[in-house]
Amino acid sequence: MSDQGAHIAADGARSARESFRPERGNRDLDAHRNYAKAEVRVDGYIALIESRTFVRECMYRGMQAAFSLPVVTYSKLAELEGQFTDSVALVLLSLTDAGRAECARALKALSDLNSSIPIVVLATANDVDLARTAINYGAKGYIPCTTSFDIAVEAVRFILAGGTYVPMDCLLSSSRPDLPASQESQLSNVLTAREVKVVQAIQQGKSNKVIAYELGICESTVKVHLRNVMKKLKARNRTDVAIKAQTALALDMAPSGVGVGH
């Protein structure tokens, strides 16, 4: 497992840029418009694959309460394969104990069923290599268990609207290792380095008090940073900040002429 501060070799870095950067044109921007306007209209059901009974039931109850779409659970991928229909609107694939090879096999199997259905990988940690593998093999989202539930729900809604979601930690730790730290933190004119730190903490569901303690600043300063971020991203609330900031950074990391989305 690699963390945000892990070193990524030059070859891996080039691969990361290809993985996380959009060849996806304007579709993520369109997805943001649909998501913001609550215009997403999706038929079918959400397929949830999780092998552990207790975890599966907890995830089912939480997700079903959050979505109007039915949520149907499966204990393993083969079970979904045997009952698969084109009514599946999105697949939540829990790979909390899986490595890259197992992730790749599972995503290829799902793609063989129907390559147009968005797949969201749920993972134990913010593993850059696993996230890169997931996106390389066609996943539209990578959500680690360090993500708060509310943000995970909004990430899934964003993906249903046509977007792609990867945590900012993965984008920041794998996209530009060739840049000095001082330059890397200034990924764009959208957010300052400190604002990025605040957003990363918000994505993990941390309170303003905890963020202030960890960053060594006053809680009132955190609130100022948050207000500035909301204004810059035109975000409605903390959850909206987490989703919009992720795409803003992904757009910034794409080279000129390349958009974000899929």
Backbone as CSV, one residue per row, in Angstrom:
resi,resn,N_x,N_y,N_z,CA_x,CA_y,CA_z,C_x,C_y,C_z
1,MET,0.836,-1.201,0.000,0.000,0.000,0.000,0.871,1.252,0.000
2,SER,0.623,2.166,-0.874,1.387,3.410,-0.883,0.536,4.521,-0.318
3,ASP,1.175,5.493,0.331,0.407,6.612,0.861,0.703,7.856,0.053
4,GLN,0.110,8.972,0.510,0.205,10.199,-0.282,1.635,10.655,-0.454
5,GLY,2.481,10.342,0.539,3.849,10.814,0.448,4.783,9.833,-0.242
6,ALA,4.245,8.705,-0.724,5.095,7.683,-1.319,5.749,8.171,-2.599
7,HIS,6.979,7.687,-2.800,7.695,8.052,-4.034,7.184,7.186,-5.164
8,ILE,6.953,7.776,-6.324,6.530,7.036,-7.513,7.587,7.235,-8.571
9,ALA,8.085,6.162,-9.136,9.141,6.230,-10.140,8.650,6.927,-11.385
10,ALA,9.595,7.334,-12.226,9.240,8.141,-13.402,8.284,7.417,-14.317
11,ASP,8.521,6.114,-14.553,7.616,5.373,-15.440,6.224,5.304,-14.842
12,GLY,6.147,5.070,-13.534,4.850,5.026,-12.874,4.173,6.372,-12.912
13,ALA,4.967,7.416,-12.836,4.399,8.767,-12.859,3.759,9.054,-14.192
14,ARG,4.446,8.660,-15.276,3.847,8.885,-16.602,2.556,8.105,-16.729
15,SER,2.550,6.870,-16.203,1.324,6.059,-16.246,0.219,6.703,-15.439
16,ALA,0.596,7.274,-14.298,-0.406,7.929,-13.454,-1.038,9.100,-14.167
17,ARG,-0.226,9.877,-14.875,-0.781,11.024,-15.581,-1.781,10.561,-16.623
18,GLU,-1.479,9.431,-17.281,-2.406,8.917,-18.282,-3.679,8.425,-17.617
19,SER,-3.547,7.814,-16.415,-4.702,7.230,-15.746,-5.667,8.273,-15.248
20,PHE,-5.154,9.280,-14.539,-6.015,10.208,-13.844,-6.392,11.403,-14.677
21,ARG,-5.707,11.591,-15.780,-6.023,12.774,-16.527,-7.074,12.424,-17.533
22,PRO,-7.978,13.207,-17.813,-9.056,13.031,-18.715,-8.652,13.087,-20.120
23,GLU,-9.064,11.977,-20.746,-9.264,11.983,-22.178,-10.732,12.201,-22.296
24,ARG,-11.306,12.732,-21.293,-12.728,12.621,-21.190,-13.453,13.876,-21.597
25,GLY,-12.755,14.771,-22.337,-13.409,15.928,-22.913,-14.174,16.756,-21.920
26,ASN,-15.397,17.093,-22.288,-16.205,17.974,-21.435,-17.231,17.214,-20.614
27,ARG,-17.148,15.889,-20.638,-18.243,15.164,-20.016,-18.304,15.331,-18.508
28,ASP,-17.155,15.466,-17.827,-17.202,15.714,-16.392,-17.822,17.075,-16.091
29,LEU,-17.554,18.053,-16.971,-18.179,19.361,-16.784,-19.682,19.258,-16.963
30,ASP,-20.116,18.499,-17.964,-21.550,18.267,-18.153,-22.129,17.527,-16.956
31,ALA,-21.365,16.563,-16.448,-21.829,15.810,-15.283,-22.011,16.729,-14.090
32,HIS,-21.088,17.697,-13.917,-21.229,18.657,-12.822,-22.490,19.484,-12.983
33,ARG,-22.789,19.885,-14.204,-23.996,20.676,-14.422,-25.243,19.852,-14.085
34,ASN,-25.265,18.598,-14.546,-26.402,17.732,-14.261,-26.516,17.459,-12.768
35,TYR,-25.367,17.188,-12.156,-25.324,16.887,-10.726,-25.811,18.088,-9.917
36,ALA,-25.321,19.275,-10.267,-25.686,20.483,-9.527,-27.159,20.822,-9.680
37,LYS,-27.689,20.537,-10.855,-29.088,20.866,-11.116,-30.036,19.728,-10.762
38,ALA,-29.469,18.633,-10.225,-30.274,17.460,-9.876,-31.065,16.964,-11.073
39,GLU,-30.412,16.966,-12.244,-31.096,16.561,-13.465,-30.860,15.094,-13.833
40,VAL,-30.160,14.366,-12.974,-29.836,12.987,-13.305,-31.098,12.128,-13.228
41,ARG,-31.416,11.463,-14.312,-32.551,10.551,-14.352,-32.027,9.197,-14.810
42,VAL,-31.947,8.252,-13.895,-31.364,6.954,-14.194,-32.376,5.869,-13.877
43,ASP,-32.533,4.940,-14.801,-33.394,3.789,-14.578,-32.534,2.593,-14.188
44,GLY,-33.183,1.534,-13.734,-32.455,0.324,-13.395,-32.155,0.238,-11.911
45,TYR,-31.052,-0.432,-11.567,-30.712,-0.622,-10.159,-29.203,-0.592,-9.965
46,ILE,-28.799,-0.374,-8.707,-27.388,-0.383,-8.330,-27.030,-1.777,-7.838
47,ALA,-26.003,-2.365,-8.431,-25.530,-3.689,-8.017,-24.367,-3.514,-7.044
48,LEU,-24.486,-4.075,-5.859,-23.455,-3.979,-4.829,-22.838,-5.356,-4.609
49,ILE,-21.529,-5.463,-4.829,-20.821,-6.732,-4.655,-19.917,-6.638,-3.431
50,GLU,-20.225,-7.422,-2.417,-19.443,-7.443,-1.162,-19.565,-8.836,-0.564
51,SER,-18.450,-9.463,-0.269,-18.462,-10.857,0.179,-18.854,-11.025,1.645
52,ARG,-18.597,-10.028,2.476,-18.845,-10.165,3.921,-20.286,-9.788,4.252
53,THR,-20.986,-10.710,4.872,-22.424,-10.555,5.089,-22.766,-9.298,5.883
54,PHE,-22.119,-9.091,7.019,-22.447,-7.947,7.859,-22.152,-6.638,7.137
55,VAL,-20.969,-6.561,6.527,-20.590,-5.340,5.797,-21.547,-5.102,4.641
56,ARG,-21.897,-6.181,3.946,-22.818,-6.065,2.806,-24.174,-5.517,3.246
57,GLU,-24.686,-6.025,4.366,-25.982,-5.553,4.854,-25.920,-4.088,5.293
58,CYS,-24.825,-3.714,5.950,-24.678,-2.312,6.378,-24.598,-1.386,5.167
59,MET,-23.813,-1.781,4.179,-23.678,-0.972,2.968,-25.004,-0.877,2.232
60,TYR,-25.725,-1.988,2.172,-27.024,-1.999,1.489,-27.991,-1.021,2.158
61,ARG,-28.090,-1.076,3.473,-29.043,-0.207,4.170,-28.685,1.264,3.999
62,GLY,-27.399,1.554,4.074,-26.985,2.941,3.904,-27.224,3.449,2.495
63,MET,-26.834,2.655,1.499,-26.975,3.080,0.111,-28.445,3.138,-0.305
64,GLN,-29.241,2.178,0.156,-30.648,2.192,-0.223,-31.378,3.397,0.350
65,ALA,-30.962,3.824,1.553,-31.573,5.008,2.147,-31.171,6.283,1.402
66,ALA,-30.017,6.240,0.726,-29.504,7.440,0.059,-29.973,7.578,-1.381
67,PHE,-30.383,6.475,-2.006,-30.734,6.502,-3.433,-32.166,6.030,-3.666
68,SER,-32.802,6.637,-4.656,-34.139,6.184,-5.042,-34.070,4.916,-5.872
69,LEU,-32.930,4.691,-6.525,-32.749,3.459,-7.282,-32.697,2.258,-6.335
70,PRO,-33.259,1.130,-6.732,-33.108,-0.077,-5.908,-31.644,-0.488,-5.831
71,VAL,-31.247,-1.016,-4.692,-29.900,-1.558,-4.514,-30.035,-3.070,-4.348
72,VAL,-29.352,-3.817,-5.197,-29.386,-5.276,-5.154,-28.004,-5.778,-4.778
73,THR,-27.921,-6.653,-3.785,-26.621,-7.102,-3.286,-26.246,-8.481,-3.830
74,TYR,-24.943,-8.665,-3.966,-24.364,-9.932,-4.421,-23.157,-10.245,-3.555
75,SER,-22.983,-11.521,-3.218,-21.867,-11.902,-2.356,-20.564,-12.048,-3.120
76,LYS,-20.651,-12.227,-4.431,-19.444,-12.357,-5.243,-19.762,-11.991,-6.687
77,LEU,-18.731,-11.732,-7.431,-18.889,-11.306,-8.822,-19.601,-12.364,-9.652
78,ALA,-19.281,-13.632,-9.416,-19.894,-14.716,-10.198,-21.409,-14.729,-10.029
79,GLU,-21.881,-14.325,-8.858,-23.331,-14.281,-8.612,-23.987,-13.228,-9.499
80,LEU,-23.349,-12.064,-9.617,-23.880,-11.037,-10.517,-23.797,-11.490,-11.967
81,GLU,-22.702,-12.127,-12.329,-22.542,-12.604,-13.708,-23.663,-13.577,-14.088
82,GLY,-24.057,-14.421,-13.126,-25.099,-15.398,-13.403,-26.486,-14.803,-13.488
83,GLN,-26.681,-13.610,-12.895,-28.006,-12.989,-12.887,-28.021,-11.654,-13.622
84,PHE,-26.975,-11.383,-14.394,-26.800,-10.063,-14.983,-27.886,-9.720,-16.002
85,THR,-28.346,-8.464,-15.935,-29.243,-7.913,-16.949,-28.751,-6.506,-17.273
86,ASP,-29.202,-5.984,-18.389,-28.810,-4.625,-18.781,-29.518,-3.555,-17.953
87,SER,-30.303,-3.976,-16.963,-30.960,-3.020,-16.077,-30.013,-2.470,-15.014
88,VAL,-28.814,-3.036,-14.923,-27.832,-2.527,-13.955,-27.424,-1.118,-14.367
89,ALA,-27.624,-0.150,-13.462,-27.272,1.239,-13.757,-25.854,1.564,-13.319
90,LEU,-25.367,0.875,-12.273,-24.032,1.129,-11.734,-23.642,-0.054,-10.864
91,VAL,-22.366,-0.386,-10.878,-21.856,-1.481,-10.042,-20.936,-0.911,-8.966
92,LEU,-21.231,-1.227,-7.712,-20.333,-0.916,-6.599,-19.558,-2.189,-6.279
93,LEU,-18.285,-2.186,-6.585,-17.443,-3.370,-6.446,-16.530,-3.210,-5.237
94,SER,-16.826,-3.932,-4.173,-16.031,-3.838,-2.957,-14.799,-4.727,-3.081
95,LEU,-13.625,-4.089,-3.094,-12.359,-4.815,-3.202,-11.458,-4.442,-2.022
96,THR,-12.022,-4.508,-0.835,-11.301,-4.022,0.337,-10.064,-4.846,0.665
97,ASP,-10.012,-6.087,0.251,-8.848,-6.923,0.539,-8.141,-7.374,-0.738
98,ALA,-8.428,-6.719,-1.839,-7.897,-7.161,-3.129,-6.657,-6.391,-3.526
99,GLY,-5.826,-7.041,-4.327,-4.665,-6.390,-4.909,-4.973,-5.939,-6.320
100,ARG,-3.937,-5.442,-6.998,-4.134,-4.903,-8.343,-4.562,-5.978,-9.339
101,ALA,-3.978,-7.177,-9.235,-4.302,-8.236,-10.183,-5.769,-8.649,-10.070
102,GLU,-6.242,-8.812,-8.836,-7.648,-9.184,-8.632,-8.575,-8.067,-9.088
103,CYS,-8.183,-6.827,-8.835,-8.969,-5.673,-9.290,-9.086,-5.683,-10.804
104,ALA,-7.977,-5.906,-11.483,-7.973,-5.912,-12.945,-8.857,-7.026,-13.490
105,ARG,-8.767,-8.211,-12.890,-9.589,-9.340,-13.360,-11.075,-9.048,-13.185
106,ALA,-11.435,-8.503,-12.024,-12.847,-8.213,-11.754,-13.386,-7.156,-12.709
107,LEU,-12.619,-6.111,-12.956,-13.071,-5.045,-13.852,-13.175,-5.536,-15.287
108,LYS,-12.258,-6.395,-15.705,-12.338,-6.948,-17.059,-13.585,-7.813,-17.207
109,ALA,-13.891,-8.614,-16.184,-15.084,-9.463,-16.230,-16.350,-8.621,-16.314
110,LEU,-16.414,-7.532,-15.546,-17.577,-6.658,-15.595,-17.676,-5.941,-16.932
111,SER,-16.544,-5.533,-17.476,-16.541,-4.873,-18.781,-17.034,-5.817,-19.870
112,ASP,-16.701,-7.092,-19.738,-17.160,-8.078,-20.721,-18.683,-8.234,-20.680
113,LEU,-19.281,-7.995,-19.519,-20.740,-8.083,-19.405,-21.408,-6.912,-20.115
114,ASN,-20.921,-5.718,-19.833,-21.450,-4.512,-20.470,-20.483,-3.371,-20.171
115,SER,-19.719,-2.967,-21.159,-18.668,-1.974,-20.950,-19.199,-0.563,-20.696
116,SER,-20.489,-0.354,-20.943,-21.045,0.997,-20.775,-21.540,1.267,-19.356
117,ILE,-21.599,0.258,-18.512,-22.092,0.424,-17.151,-20.966,0.939,-16.261
118,PRO,-21.168,2.073,-15.571,-20.105,2.606,-14.705,-19.843,1.698,-13.511
119,ILE,-18.571,1.547,-13.196,-18.146,0.710,-12.070,-17.413,1.583,-11.063
120,VAL,-17.757,1.426,-9.803,-17.098,2.154,-8.721,-16.396,1.141,-7.831
121,VAL,-15.096,1.302,-7.665,-14.313,0.414,-6.816,-14.267,0.982,-5.399
122,LEU,-14.663,0.161,-4.429,-14.569,0.517,-3.016,-13.354,-0.195,-2.445
123,ALA,-12.416,0.558,-1.883,-11.158,-0.027,-1.425,-10.881,0.324,0.025
124,THR,-9.962,-0.424,0.635,-9.651,-0.212,2.043,-8.970,1.120,2.286
125,ALA,-7.980,1.440,1.452,-7.172,2.628,1.701,-7.011,3.448,0.435
126,ASN,-6.437,4.635,0.611,-6.164,5.512,-0.513,-4.885,5.047,-1.191
127,ASP,-4.976,3.909,-1.875,-3.833,3.267,-2.512,-3.701,3.784,-3.940
128,VAL,-2.665,4.554,-4.190,-2.485,5.174,-5.503,-2.377,4.128,-6.599
129,ASP,-1.607,3.066,-6.352,-1.414,2.040,-7.380,-2.722,1.314,-7.700
130,LEU,-3.496,1.004,-6.670,-4.775,0.329,-6.899,-5.749,1.251,-7.615
131,ALA,-5.757,2.522,-7.233,-6.617,3.489,-7.910,-6.246,3.606,-9.381
132,ARG,-4.948,3.652,-9.669,-4.488,3.750,-11.045,-4.919,2.516,-11.843
133,THR,-4.779,1.341,-11.216,-5.206,0.101,-11.879,-6.693,0.125,-12.180
134,ALA,-7.488,0.569,-11.200,-8.939,0.615,-11.382,-9.329,1.510,-12.548
135,ILE,-8.755,2.698,-12.612,-9.090,3.627,-13.694,-8.579,3.105,-15.038
136,ASN,-7.382,2.509,-15.024,-6.833,1.947,-16.258,-7.735,0.874,-16.847
137,TYR,-8.388,0.115,-15.977,-9.237,-0.989,-16.435,-10.715,-0.594,-16.534
138,GLY,-10.982,0.702,-16.569,-12.322,1.155,-16.925,-13.233,1.593,-15.804
139,ALA,-12.782,1.566,-14.558,-13.637,2.033,-13.464,-13.888,3.529,-13.601
140,LYS,-15.072,3.973,-13.227,-15.415,5.396,-13.254,-15.236,6.057,-11.899
141,GLY,-14.942,5.248,-10.889,-14.748,5.816,-9.568,-13.893,4.926,-8.699
142,TYR,-13.168,5.562,-7.783,-12.357,4.848,-6.790,-12.614,5.529,-5.452
143,ILE,-13.238,4.799,-4.526,-13.622,5.383,-3.237,-13.013,4.550,-2.115
144,PRO,-12.019,5.089,-1.408,-11.444,4.365,-0.269,-12.325,4.475,0.964
145,CYS,-12.148,3.561,1.900,-12.957,3.557,3.112,-12.643,4.731,4.030
146,THR,-11.592,5.481,3.724,-11.296,6.690,4.493,-12.225,7.841,4.112
147,THR,-13.001,7.662,3.051,-13.954,8.685,2.605,-15.185,8.671,3.496
148,SER,-15.703,9.833,3.814,-16.932,9.881,4.615,-18.105,9.358,3.786
149,PHE,-19.134,8.860,4.474,-20.273,8.265,3.776,-20.982,9.287,2.900
150,ASP,-21.194,10.486,3.419,-21.898,11.510,2.636,-21.160,11.823,1.337
151,ILE,-19.844,11.911,1.409,-19.078,12.218,0.209,-19.080,11.031,-0.742
152,ALA,-19.027,9.818,-0.201,-19.106,8.634,-1.058,-20.423,8.611,-1.824
153,VAL,-21.510,8.956,-1.149,-22.828,8.996,-1.807,-22.833,10.039,-2.925
154,GLU,-22.301,11.228,-2.637,-22.284,12.267,-3.667,-21.353,11.894,-4.819
155,ALA,-20.273,11.183,-4.523,-19.385,10.712,-5.584,-20.116,9.746,-6.506
156,VAL,-20.911,8.854,-5.934,-21.689,7.913,-6.743,-22.726,8.668,-7.574
157,ARG,-23.362,9.666,-6.992,-24.328,10.468,-7.751,-23.635,11.166,-8.925
158,PHE,-22.445,11.675,-8.661,-21.676,12.352,-9.706,-21.322,11.380,-10.834
159,ILE,-20.973,10.171,-10.480,-20.646,9.146,-11.484,-21.891,8.756,-12.266
160,LEU,-23.021,8.641,-11.599,-24.278,8.360,-12.304,-24.621,9.469,-13.291
161,ALA,-24.170,10.695,-12.990,-24.414,11.828,-13.882,-23.447,11.850,-15.055
162,GLY,-22.475,10.916,-15.045,-21.542,10.831,-16.167,-20.124,11.224,-15.840
163,GLY,-19.841,11.537,-14.561,-18.502,11.965,-14.182,-17.608,10.816,-13.752
164,THR,-16.368,11.171,-13.408,-15.383,10.219,-12.901,-14.833,10.763,-11.597
165,TYR,-14.727,9.894,-10.570,-14.283,10.361,-9.257,-13.081,9.568,-8.766
166,VAL,-12.018,10.291,-8.411,-10.846,9.737,-7.737,-10.485,10.722,-6.633
167,PRO,-10.165,10.261,-5.422,-9.842,11.193,-4.341,-8.676,12.114,-4.689
168,MET,-8.711,13.311,-4.156,-7.651,14.281,-4.405,-6.294,13.760,-3.963
169,ASP,-6.245,12.956,-2.893,-4.964,12.426,-2.433,-4.267,11.642,-3.536
170,CYS,-5.046,10.857,-4.278,-4.463,10.081,-5.373,-3.980,10.999,-6.481
171,LEU,-4.766,12.009,-6.797,-4.370,12.941,-7.846,-3.101,13.687,-7.468
172,LEU,-3.030,14.131,-6.232,-1.888,14.932,-5.804,-0.624,14.094,-5.653
173,SER,-0.757,12.857,-5.208,0.427,12.053,-4.922,0.971,11.345,-6.146
174,SER,0.187,11.295,-7.243,0.654,10.500,-8.371,0.759,11.258,-9.666
175,SER,0.314,12.480,-9.695,0.217,13.134,-10.987,1.452,13.900,-11.389
176,ARG,2.087,14.557,-10.420,3.214,15.399,-10.780,4.393,15.235,-9.821
177,PRO,4.928,14.030,-9.698,6.057,13.858,-8.811,7.304,14.543,-9.328
178,ASP,7.276,14.987,-10.570,8.431,15.663,-11.140,8.513,17.123,-10.700
179,LEU,7.460,17.634,-10.050,7.462,19.022,-9.618,8.002,19.146,-8.203
180,PRO,8.670,20.249,-7.875,9.063,20.486,-6.483,7.830,20.580,-5.614
181,ALA,7.999,20.281,-4.325,6.840,20.278,-3.419,6.137,21.616,-3.401
182,SER,6.918,22.713,-3.427,6.297,24.032,-3.376,5.456,24.301,-4.606
183,GLN,5.906,23.756,-5.756,5.146,23.973,-6.989,3.989,23.002,-7.086
184,GLU,4.208,21.774,-6.603,3.158,20.763,-6.669,1.935,21.208,-5.887
185,SER,2.173,21.902,-4.743,1.046,22.315,-3.911,0.221,23.409,-4.588
186,GLN,0.841,24.112,-5.529,0.116,25.137,-6.266,-0.330,24.548,-7.602
187,LEU,-1.235,23.580,-7.551,-1.622,22.863,-8.762,-2.352,23.750,-9.748
188,SER,-2.953,24.776,-9.276,-3.675,25.644,-10.198,-3.933,26.972,-9.512
189,ASN,-4.570,27.846,-10.249,-4.984,29.115,-9.658,-6.328,28.979,-8.958
190,VAL,-6.869,27.750,-8.965,-8.182,27.549,-8.357,-8.075,27.546,-6.835
191,LEU,-7.177,26.722,-6.295,-7.045,26.600,-4.844,-5.604,26.826,-4.416
192,THR,-5.429,27.415,-3.252,-4.089,27.558,-2.680,-3.683,26.239,-2.030
193,ALA,-2.414,26.144,-1.661,-1.917,24.922,-1.027,-2.666,24.626,0.274
194,ARG,-2.898,25.649,1.087,-3.601,25.434,2.350,-5.057,25.052,2.113
195,GLU,-5.676,25.651,1.107,-7.061,25.294,0.781,-7.157,23.841,0.336
196,VAL,-6.157,23.379,-0.394,-6.129,21.974,-0.809,-6.075,21.071,0.416
197,LYS,-5.251,21.440,1.404,-5.157,20.647,2.637,-6.503,20.593,3.353
198,VAL,-7.195,21.705,3.375,-8.508,21.755,4.020,-9.496,20.860,3.290
199,VAL,-9.482,20.926,1.966,-10.407,20.100,1.180,-10.105,18.621,1.378
200,GLN,-8.829,18.258,1.400,-8.468,16.859,1.634,-9.021,16.368,2.963
201,ALA,-8.937,17.199,3.979,-9.467,16.827,5.290,-10.991,16.715,5.254
202,ILE,-11.641,17.611,4.525,-13.097,17.552,4.389,-13.514,16.255,3.706
203,GLN,-12.754,15.834,2.706,-13.061,14.576,2.018,-13.012,13.394,2.974
204,GLN,-12.220,13.513,4.014,-12.114,12.442,4.998,-13.118,12.600,6.133
205,GLY,-13.996,13.585,6.000,-15.067,13.761,6.964,-14.647,14.412,8.274
206,LYS,-13.514,15.111,8.275,-13.018,15.726,9.503,-13.733,17.040,9.789
207,SER,-13.906,17.328,11.069,-14.560,18.570,11.484,-13.581,19.732,11.395
208,ASN,-14.102,20.952,11.446,-13.235,22.134,11.424,-12.259,22.128,12.595
209,LYS,-12.720,21.668,13.738,-11.856,21.643,14.929,-10.671,20.701,14.715
210,VAL,-10.932,19.539,14.159,-9.863,18.563,13.899,-8.912,19.092,12.824
211,ILE,-9.477,19.692,11.777,-8.647,20.253,10.704,-7.716,21.327,11.261
212,ALA,-8.267,22.188,12.107,-7.465,23.263,12.702,-6.308,22.688,13.516
213,TYR,-6.584,21.653,14.302,-5.545,21.025,15.121,-4.454,20.418,14.250
214,GLU,-4.848,19.683,13.226,-3.877,18.994,12.381,-3.037,19.957,11.549
215,LEU,-3.615,21.076,11.160,-2.879,22.043,10.342,-2.186,23.114,11.182
216,GLY,-2.449,23.093,12.481,-1.810,24.063,13.359,-2.306,25.481,13.150
217,ILE,-3.601,25.625,12.875,-4.193,26.940,12.669,-5.447,27.069,13.523
218,CYS,-5.994,28.258,13.590,-7.220,28.491,14.354,-8.432,27.934,13.598
219,GLU,-9.439,27.539,14.348,-10.663,27.039,13.725,-11.312,28.117,12.863
220,SER,-11.218,29.371,13.311,-11.778,30.469,12.514,-11.071,30.594,11.171
221,THR,-9.769,30.272,11.144,-9.020,30.319,9.885,-9.489,29.217,8.947
222,VAL,-9.777,28.059,9.503,-10.327,26.959,8.692,-11.634,27.395,8.039
223,LYS,-12.476,28.079,8.813,-13.759,28.542,8.278,-13.558,29.541,7.151
224,VAL,-12.541,30.393,7.288,-12.243,31.354,6.222,-11.799,30.615,4.962
225,HIS,-10.900,29.640,5.113,-10.452,28.847,3.959,-11.635,28.146,3.296
226,LEU,-12.511,27.591,4.115,-13.662,26.866,3.584,-14.589,27.796,2.814
227,ARG,-14.837,28.995,3.357,-15.677,29.964,2.653,-15.042,30.350,1.310
228,ASN,-13.731,30.540,1.314,-13.041,30.896,0.072,-13.152,29.788,-0.964
229,VAL,-12.989,28.549,-0.515,-13.091,27.404,-1.420,-14.502,27.301,-1.996
230,MET,-15.501,27.454,-1.140,-16.894,27.376,-1.598,-17.185,28.455,-2.630
231,LYS,-16.643,29.650,-2.396,-16.852,30.749,-3.342,-16.166,30.459,-4.669
232,LYS,-14.923,29.990,-4.621,-14.169,29.723,-5.844,-14.799,28.603,-6.672
233,LEU,-15.299,27.578,-5.993,-15.849,26.415,-6.694,-17.360,26.491,-6.883
234,LYS,-17.960,27.574,-6.367,-19.422,27.708,-6.425,-20.092,26.481,-5.803
235,ALA,-19.590,26.090,-4.660,-20.091,24.905,-3.968,-21.173,25.288,-2.974
236,ARG,-22.123,24.396,-2.807,-23.253,24.662,-1.921,-22.943,24.368,-0.457
237,ASN,-22.108,23.360,-0.228,-21.816,22.915,1.128,-20.494,22.146,1.139
238,ARG,-20.152,21.561,2.290,-18.878,20.847,2.430,-18.790,19.661,1.482
239,THR,-19.881,18.925,1.352,-19.877,17.757,0.471,-19.675,18.171,-0.976
240,ASP,-20.326,19.228,-1.375,-20.178,19.745,-2.733,-18.741,20.201,-2.979
241,VAL,-18.115,20.760,-1.955,-16.705,21.168,-2.053,-15.830,19.973,-2.388
242,ALA,-16.049,18.868,-1.696,-15.211,17.681,-1.894,-15.298,17.151,-3.319
243,ILE,-16.497,17.155,-3.898,-16.677,16.641,-5.255,-16.101,17.611,-6.276
244,LYS,-16.431,18.880,-6.138,-16.006,19.856,-7.145,-14.503,20.111,-7.110
245,ALA,-13.903,20.075,-5.937,-12.465,20.310,-5.835,-11.698,19.200,-6.523
246,GLN,-12.182,17.975,-6.402,-11.498,16.845,-7.044,-11.427,17.034,-8.545
247,THR,-12.531,17.443,-9.168,-12.537,17.627,-10.615,-11.745,18.857,-11.024
248,ALA,-11.772,19.897,-10.201,-11.001,21.099,-10.520,-9.521,20.782,-10.602
249,LEU,-9.022,19.955,-9.666,-7.614,19.593,-9.691,-7.300,18.666,-10.856
250,ALA,-8.225,17.766,-11.171,-7.997,16.876,-12.301,-7.922,17.657,-13.603
251,LEU,-8.774,18.649,-13.736,-8.732,19.500,-14.926,-7.403,20.235,-15.016
252,ASP,-6.926,20.701,-13.874,-5.674,21.447,-13.855,-4.497,20.570,-14.264
253,MET,-4.547,19.283,-13.898,-3.430,18.405,-14.177,-3.409,17.920,-15.613
254,ALA,-4.512,18.055,-16.328,-4.522,17.656,-17.733,-3.737,18.656,-18.543
255,PRO,-2.983,18.197,-19.558,-2.244,19.134,-20.388,-3.170,19.988,-21.215
256,SER,-2.644,21.051,-21.772,-3.456,21.977,-22.569,-4.171,21.233,-23.671
257,GLY,-5.469,21.482,-23.759,-6.260,20.871,-24.820,-6.877,19.547,-24.416
258,VAL,-6.551,19.045,-23.213,-7.114,17.785,-22.772,-8.066,18.063,-21.634
259,GLY,-9.278,17.550,-21.697,-10.265,17.823,-20.669,-10.349,16.694,-19.671
260,VAL,-11.322,16.803,-18.751,-11.536,15.764,-17.754,-12.888,15.150,-17.952
261,GLY,-12.942,13.876,-17.854,-14.212,13.180,-17.977,-14.006,11.854,-18.643
262,HIS,-15.069,11.266,-19.105,-14.925,10.044,-19.899,-16.101,9.949,-20.873
